[in-house]
Each structure stands twice: as C-alpha cells, then as structure tokens.
Amino acid sequence: MAKTDWKAEAKVLKKQLKMLRAELGAKPVKPVKAAKPVSPLAPAAFPVLPRIGGVSFAAVEAGVRYANRRDVMLVHLAPGTAMAGVFTRSSTRSACVRDCQAKLAIKAGGEGAAIIVNSGNSNAFTGAVGATAVAAVTGAVAEALGLPANRVFSSSTGVIGEPLPHEKITVQIPALVAELAEDGIEMAAHAMMTTDTFPKGAAATVQGDGGEIQIAGIAKGSGMIAPDMATMLVYIFTDARISAANLQKMLARNVGPTFNSITVDSDTSTSDTLLLAATGKSPAAEVKGAIAKAFEAALRGVMTSLAHQVIRDGEGATKFVEIRVTGAATDADAGRVAFAVANSPLVKTAIAGQDPNWGRIVAAVGKSGAEADRDKLTIRFGDLVVARDGWRNPEYREQDGVDYMKQSDLVIGVDLGLGKSARSVWTCDLTSRYIEINADYRS
C-alpha cells in the first residue's frame, strides 16, 4: 500500500475550498477566539456583598473596545459622602488619574458624588485630547445627576496611547442613570474587567456605637501589577460616619502592606486608582476611639482580600505565592529582598515548573542590594528548612521540596539573620499563558 502524502493532500483540499468559496461568493471565515479560561486560583463565586446606604450602581454596554459585554459602570454617592484616594505615582499617569487627584484636593461642600469607569481604553498618554475626554465624560455625569463637576471622578483602564472614544460613553449616561440600583455592585465589578478572569469583591462588618458599619469593595487587576500601586482599579464603599481627612489617613496607612505589597510582573500602570467613599448612612455614631481602630482593621482586611484576589487572577497564574522576609537589618532591606525574589523571572518560572530550585532564591537575595550574609541566611519552603548556615540543610530532601511545590498556595521564607525588620510580598508564578495573553493583547 502506497504511503499517503498528507501535506500534499491538505494543499489540494485548501485550494479546492478556496475555489468553492470564490464560486459561492463567500467570505473567509475568521477564526473564533476561545473563551478566556478562569484562573485556577479563583474563588468559587463572587461574594455576597452588603448594600451600602447611599450607594447605587449601574453598568452598560458602550462598545469602548469590547463587544457584547458591559464595559462602563457608574456609581452614585449620596450627599455628605466623604472621599479619599491613592493613585499611581507614574510620571506618565493617565488623564483620569490627574483629574481625580486635582478634584480630591478641593474641599467638598456636602454635595453627593459619582464615579464613572470604562474598560478597554486607559486614556493614558493621550495629551490634551485625553483631558478633553475626561471633561466630557465627567461633565455629562455631573449634568445628569445634578452634581458639581468637581465631584465626579473617572477612571479608564485598557490600552495605552489610544484616544478614548468618549462619545460612546456620554451617549450611554442616561441609560446608566436609569439603571442605578443599590444591588448592582457585582455588575459594576464585571464592567471594569480587562484581562481579568473573574470579578473581585470583599466585605466586612464592624459593630459601631449604635449600630453596624458596613464596608464593601470591588477591584480589577490581572497584569501590569507592581507598586505603586499595582495595575488596578479599586473602589471601596462604607456607610461609616467619618471625615474625609481621617478616611484619607487610614487609607494611606494601609495601602503599603496591601496593594503596595503585590506584584505579578514588576510593571507599574499609568492608571492605578483606589477611591474610598464613606456615605455616613450607618446608624452608628461617628467613627472614633476604639471603634476607629476596629474600623481601620476591617478596612485593611477588605484591602488585603482584594489585593490577594488580584494576584490570584495574575495573568496565567497557577500558584499564589507569599515571599516572607524576616530578620532584615532595616524595613527598606526587607522590602528590597522580598521584591527581588517576587519579581525574579527565574524564581517565578521555577515555581511554575514546580521545581524547588532554591539556588535562584539565593541569587535574588544577592542581587537585591540589601545587606545580607551568606552564613546567616535561611531559606524555607513553608516549614521546610532548605538552606541555612551558608549551605544546603543536610536534613532537607529534594523530594520534600518537589512535593511542596505541587501545592497551589506557597510560602517562600527568607530569614536574613541580621535584625528584626520583616516584609511580606505576594506574587504568582510566570507561565507561558502570561506570554500568550500579553503577546495577543491588542490583536
């Protein structure tokens, strides 16, 4: 029996198919992209978040970049709402970020507020055109809701360097206002996703003086994640009675150990925004004293949860990793070592391959610029002491390290043995899927 030349037959079939299409006048069929897989580290479901008095949400399809999905969301905040925020410190930050920073510097007069967010286009590095787009969008929202323009905050996330088609957003403002509802927070979380594979939410309840205080937050972020402040958008809402000044202090104190302690790929965005709004609608008295401490702890918990969810949705991630540094001579050194290990491509690819290659961790510590002493350094995988006293721990077995690396949640411990400073940073592994996502992002 003669051997079939499959390549030759395939060429003939392709030629015949092309001729048949020409005869029928058919256009070539474009390949359909496969559905985006959800991160294996994703939570089972979006959490049940409490309704926050004085906050309502809406989301619509505007077609900014994506088709057949909600891509613009609006939040309406009641009169008397206090606002606080932190942002990227990128020198190429977006027009939206600059506008929000300017507006937060203006003392509020008790008016309500609004937040409008679009995905698909970051409106960054767009010059005067970008500022015009921000003014058009926020101005339209202000007019529709009867708010001062300086109380409408906007965010954009997506491709950098392309003008924002703001008319696609402004034409949808009436529909957004008509759909505002207190229970629309999950819908809003979906609308601001870009390469995210799941919406992110977290909540907490604090027993205040005279009633409960509720906190609920949503976030987006998956790639281009690194301080300051990772590449993400975060919006947290509470019904607490608290001044804007105190709200800002609490936010600033807690961004360091939460959103500024995560990294996916060491790249910082142009659009990072975290807005915190307090409507004052809780029956509880003003937040102060012991209640203030409890409230701040709860706020930090919500921020931590959202930050960790961003890492669990890191582009292509299959492992959630804490880099836990102890025994550093200074706080700055603890941070240098933690981020050197967390951002090392060699460490991250070893984790992806479930390879306990602890030598790469030693190398990352050495390149960090922090004070380190080989003979005082200890490396751990969870509870496994891998290296100590300047060389490999004689009691460590490679198979134990291999077995540990098979887990989805990992802790890599680095004790420098030089002082009392410590820092934890959270990251994920680096897989071929990360390359696929980013190589294809604008295709």
C-alpha positions in Angstrom: 0.0 0.0 0.0 1.4 3.4 -1.1 2.3 5.9 1.6 -0.1 8.9 1.6 1.4 12.3 1.2 -0.9 14.1 3.8 0.7 17.5 3.3 0.1 17.4 -0.5 -3.5 16.4 0.0 -4.0 19.2 2.5 -2.8 21.7 0.0 -5.1 20.4 -2.7 -8.1 20.5 -0.3 -7.3 24.1 0.8 -7.1 25.1 -2.9 -10.5 23.4 -3.7 -12.1 25.1 -0.7 -10.8 28.5 -1.8 -12.2 27.9 -5.3 -15.6 26.8 -3.9 -15.8 30.0 -1.7 -15.0 32.1 -4.7 -17.8 30.5 -6.7 -20.3 31.0 -3.9 -19.2 34.5 -3.2 -18.5 33.5 0.5 -16.1 35.5 2.6 -13.3 33.7 4.5 -14.5 32.7 8.0 -12.5 34.3 10.7 -11.3 32.0 13.5 -13.2 32.4 16.7 -11.2 33.1 19.8 -11.6 30.5 22.5 -13.3 31.6 25.7 -10.9 33.0 28.3 -10.2 30.4 31.0 -10.9 31.3 34.6 -7.9 31.4 36.9 -7.5 28.1 38.8 -6.9 30.2 41.8 -10.2 32.0 41.6 -12.7 31.8 44.5 -15.7 29.6 44.0 -18.1 32.5 43.5 -18.4 36.3 43.8 -19.0 37.0 47.5 -22.3 38.3 48.8 -21.6 42.0 49.5 -23.8 44.1 51.7 -25.8 47.0 50.3 -24.2 50.3 51.4 -26.6 53.0 52.3 -26.3 55.9 49.9 -24.5 54.0 47.1 -26.1 52.8 43.9 -24.5 51.2 40.8 -25.2 50.7 37.1 -23.4 49.2 34.1 -24.0 49.2 30.4 -22.5 48.1 27.0 -20.9 51.1 25.4 -18.5 49.3 23.0 -15.5 51.3 24.0 -13.4 48.3 22.9 -15.2 45.1 23.8 -18.4 43.8 22.1 -21.3 42.1 23.8 -20.3 42.9 27.3 -20.8 45.7 29.9 -17.8 47.9 29.8 -18.9 51.2 31.5 -20.0 51.4 35.1 -21.4 54.3 37.2 -21.6 54.7 41.0 -23.8 57.4 42.5 -23.0 58.5 46.1 -25.4 60.3 48.4 -24.9 63.9 49.6 -22.5 64.2 52.5 -20.2 61.4 51.2 -16.5 61.8 52.2 -14.0 60.8 49.6 -10.3 59.6 49.8 -8.0 58.2 47.3 -4.5 56.9 46.4 -3.1 56.7 42.9 -0.2 55.5 40.8 2.9 57.8 41.0 3.8 57.0 37.4 5.2 60.1 35.6 3.0 59.0 32.6 -0.2 58.6 34.6 -3.4 59.0 32.8 -5.7 62.0 32.3 -8.2 60.4 34.7 -5.7 60.0 37.5 -4.6 63.6 37.2 -8.2 64.7 37.2 -9.1 62.7 40.3 -6.0 63.9 42.2 -7.0 67.5 41.4 -10.6 67.0 42.5 -9.7 65.3 45.8 -7.6 68.3 46.7 -10.8 70.5 46.6 -12.6 70.8 49.9 -16.1 69.3 49.4 -19.2 71.2 50.4 -21.5 68.4 51.4 -22.6 67.5 47.9 -23.1 64.0 46.6 -20.5 62.4 44.2 -20.2 59.9 41.4 -17.6 57.6 39.9 -17.6 56.5 36.3 -15.3 53.8 34.9 -14.7 52.4 31.5 -12.6 49.3 30.4 -10.9 48.7 27.1 -9.1 52.1 26.9 -6.9 53.7 29.6 -7.0 57.2 28.1 -3.3 57.4 29.1 -0.6 59.2 27.1 -3.3 61.0 25.1 -2.3 64.6 25.7 -4.9 67.4 25.6 -7.3 65.0 23.9 -7.3 62.9 27.0 -8.1 65.8 29.3 -10.9 66.8 26.9 -12.4 63.3 27.1 -12.3 63.3 30.9 -14.1 66.7 31.0 -16.7 65.5 28.5 -17.5 62.3 30.4 -17.5 63.7 33.9 -19.4 66.8 32.8 -22.1 64.6 31.3 -22.4 62.6 34.5 -22.5 65.8 36.6 -25.3 67.3 34.5 -27.3 64.1 34.5 -27.1 63.7 38.3 -27.2 67.3 39.3 -23.7 67.3 40.8 -20.8 69.8 40.6 -18.3 68.7 38.0 -15.6 68.5 40.7 -17.5 65.7 42.5 -17.5 63.3 39.5 -14.4 61.1 39.5 -13.5 58.9 36.5 -11.2 56.0 35.7 -10.2 54.3 32.5 -8.4 51.0 32.0 -7.1 49.2 29.0 -4.9 50.0 26.0 -2.4 52.9 26.5 -1.9 55.6 23.9 -5.2 55.5 22.0 -7.8 58.4 22.2 -10.8 57.5 24.4 -13.9 57.4 22.2 -15.8 59.4 24.9 -18.9 59.9 22.8 -19.6 56.2 23.2 -19.7 56.7 26.9 -21.6 60.0 27.1 -24.4 58.7 24.9 -24.9 56.0 27.5 -25.2 58.3 30.5 -29.0 58.4 30.5 -29.2 54.6 30.4 -26.7 54.4 33.3 -28.6 56.8 35.4 -31.9 55.0 34.7 -30.4 51.7 35.8 -28.8 52.8 39.1 -29.6 50.3 41.9 -28.2 49.6 45.4 -27.7 45.9 44.5 -25.7 46.4 41.3 -22.2 46.1 42.7 -21.3 42.7 41.1 -22.4 44.0 37.7 -20.2 47.0 38.2 -17.2 44.7 39.1 -17.7 42.8 35.8 -17.8 46.0 33.8 -14.3 47.2 34.6 -12.6 43.9 33.9 -9.9 43.8 31.1 -7.7 40.7 31.1 -9.3 39.7 34.5 -10.8 36.2 34.5 -13.1 36.9 37.5 -14.6 39.9 39.3 -13.2 40.7 42.7 -15.1 41.7 45.8 -14.7 41.7 49.6 -16.7 43.0 52.6 -16.6 43.5 56.3 -18.9 44.4 59.1 -17.9 46.4 62.2 -20.0 46.8 65.3 -20.2 50.6 65.8 -21.5 52.7 68.7 -25.3 52.5 68.0 -25.3 50.1 65.0 -23.4 48.2 62.4 -21.0 49.7 59.9 -20.7 48.1 56.5 -17.7 48.0 54.1 -17.8 46.6 50.6 -15.2 46.8 47.9 -14.6 45.8 44.3 -11.4 45.7 42.2 -10.0 44.8 38.8 -6.4 43.8 38.1 -4.6 40.9 36.5 -1.4 42.0 34.7 1.0 45.0 34.8 0.9 44.6 38.6 3.6 46.2 40.8 3.8 49.1 43.2 2.9 52.0 43.1 0.1 50.7 43.3 -0.1 47.6 41.2 -2.1 47.9 38.0 -5.6 48.1 39.1 -8.7 49.9 39.9 -10.3 49.6 43.4 -13.4 51.2 44.8 -14.4 50.7 48.4 -17.6 51.9 50.0 -18.7 52.3 53.6 -21.7 53.8 55.4 -19.4 54.9 58.2 -19.6 58.5 59.6 -16.1 59.7 59.2 -14.4 62.8 57.9 -12.5 62.8 54.6 -9.3 63.7 56.4 -9.5 60.7 58.7 -10.6 58.5 55.8 -7.5 59.6 53.9 -5.2 58.9 56.8 -6.5 55.4 57.2 -6.2 54.7 53.5 -2.7 56.0 53.3 -1.6 53.9 56.3 -2.9 50.7 54.9 -2.0 50.8 51.2 1.6 49.8 51.9 1.0 46.3 53.4 -1.8 45.6 51.0 -1.9 47.0 47.4 1.7 48.1 47.5 2.8 44.6 48.5 1.7 42.7 45.4 3.4 42.1 42.1 2.6 39.9 39.1 5.3 41.1 36.6 7.0 44.2 38.1 5.3 46.6 35.7 3.5 49.6 37.1 0.5 51.0 35.4 -0.5 54.5 34.2 -4.0 54.2 35.6 -3.9 52.8 39.2 -6.7 54.3 41.2 -8.1 53.5 44.7 -11.1 55.5 45.8 -12.7 55.1 49.2 -16.1 56.6 49.8 -18.0 57.0 53.2 -21.6 58.0 52.9 -22.3 58.4 56.6 -25.6 56.5 56.4 -24.9 54.0 59.1 -27.0 54.3 62.3 -23.7 54.1 64.3 -22.1 57.2 65.7 -19.1 58.9 64.2 -16.0 56.6 63.9 -13.6 57.4 66.7 -11.6 55.8 69.6 -11.8 52.1 69.9 -14.4 51.9 67.1 -11.9 53.7 64.8 -9.3 51.0 65.4 -11.8 48.3 64.7 -13.0 50.0 61.5 -9.4 50.5 60.3 -8.6 46.8 60.9 -11.7 45.8 58.9 -10.8 48.2 56.1 -7.3 46.7 56.0 -8.9 43.3 55.8 -11.0 44.3 52.8 -8.0 45.8 51.1 -5.9 42.7 51.8 -8.5 40.4 50.4 -8.9 42.5 47.2 -5.1 42.7 46.8 -4.7 39.0 47.1 -7.5 38.3 44.6 -5.6 40.4 42.1 -2.7 38.1 42.5 -4.9 35.0 42.3 -6.0 36.4 38.9 -2.5 37.2 37.8 -2.2 36.6 34.0 -1.5 32.9 33.5 -1.1 32.3 37.2 -1.3 28.8 38.7 0.4 29.5 42.0 -0.3 32.1 44.8 3.0 32.8 46.5 3.9 34.7 49.6 7.5 35.9 49.9 8.0 36.2 53.6 11.2 38.0 54.6 12.3 38.2 58.2 15.5 39.2 60.1 16.4 42.1 57.8 18.6 44.9 59.1 16.1 47.6 58.0 12.5 47.8 56.7 13.8 49.0 53.4 16.1 46.0 53.1 13.2 43.6 53.9 11.3 45.2 51.0 14.2 45.0 48.7 14.7 41.3 49.3 11.0 40.5 49.1 10.5 42.2 45.8 13.8 40.9 44.3 12.6 37.3 44.9 9.0 38.0 43.9 9.9 39.7 40.6 12.7 37.3 39.6 11.7 35.5 36.3 14.0 32.6 37.3 12.2 32.1 40.6 8.8 32.6 39.1 9.4 30.1 36.2 10.8 27.6 38.6 7.6 27.9 40.7 5.6 27.4 37.5 7.5 24.2 36.8 7.1 23.0 40.4 10.9 23.0 40.7 12.2 23.7 44.2 15.2 25.5 42.8 16.2 27.3 45.9 19.5 28.5 44.4 17.5 31.0 42.4 16.2 32.5 45.6 19.7 32.8 47.0 20.7 34.6 43.8 17.8 37.0 44.0 18.7 37.9 47.6 22.2 38.6 46.5 21.2 40.9 43.7 18.7 42.9 45.8 21.1 45.4 47.1 20.1 44.7 50.7 22.6 43.8 53.4 23.0 40.0 53.5 25.4 37.5 55.0 25.6 34.1 53.3 26.3 32.3 56.6 23.3 33.9 58.4 20.8 33.3 55.6 18.0 30.7 56.0 15.7 29.7 53.1 12.4 27.9 53.7 9.6 26.3 51.6 6.7 26.5 54.1 8.0 24.7 57.2 10.8 23.0 55.2 14.3 24.4 56.1 16.0 24.2 52.7 19.3 26.1 53.4 21.0 27.5 56.5 24.4 28.3 57.9 25.8 29.1 54.4 24.8 25.9 52.6 22.1 23.4 52.0 20.4 21.9 55.1 21.8 18.3 55.4 18.3 17.2 56.6 16.5 18.6 53.5 15.3 16.1 51.0 14.7 17.2 47.4 11.6 15.1 47.1 10.1 17.1 50.0 10.6 20.3 48.1 9.1 18.8 45.0 6.0 17.7 46.9 5.7 21.1 48.5 5.8 22.9 45.1 2.8 20.9 43.9 0.6 23.0 46.2 -1.4 25.9 44.8 -0.6 28.3 47.7 3.1 28.6 48.6 5.2 30.4 51.2 8.9 31.1 50.5 10.6 32.2 53.6 13.9 34.2 53.7 15.4 35.0 57.0 18.5 37.3 56.8 19.5 36.8 60.4 20.6 40.4 60.7 17.8 42.3 62.5 14.1 42.5 63.4 12.6 44.0 60.2 10.2 42.0 58.1 8.1 42.3 55.0 5.7 40.0 53.1 5.0 40.4 49.4 2.5 38.4 47.4 3.2 37.2 43.8 2.4 34.4 41.4 4.3 32.1 39.0 5.2 33.0 35.5 3.8 30.7 32.9 3.6 30.5 29.1 0.0 31.7 29.4 1.3 35.1 30.6 3.2 35.4 27.3 0.2 34.4 25.2 -2.1 37.0 26.9 0.3 39.9 26.5 1.5 39.0 23.0 -2.1 38.9 21.9 -3.5 41.8 24.0 -4.1 44.2 21.1 -4.8 41.6 18.4 
